């Protein structure tokens, strides 16, 4: 359900999302434990790779994203463009999340560990 929301203030929620949310709340704990393990492995893989190339970041306790500091001399947009052009790796520039995001980029942990290592 990545990206789906079971909270909505201004309009109704798509019924399939409501029903999936009910099942997840009633029966999800065994799956949640497994997913926590998977996402921790992915997070640790990304953190280790960033540390090897001296890019600093805060280690998230619970997230499907890792936010890292943009290397000195680049805006977030410049850095992610360079990364895409030179390596084919797609990450999200922090400035897309507002002024406070400038100077950071976001890495998604929603792909498998082998792909992240690549």
Secondary structure, DSSP 8 states (H G I E B T S, - for coil): -TT--S--SSS---HHHHHHHHHHHHH-HHHHHHHHHHHHHHHHHHHHHHHHTT--B---SS-SEEEEE--TT--HHHHHHHHHHHH----EEGGGG-GGGTTEEEEE--S-HHHHH-
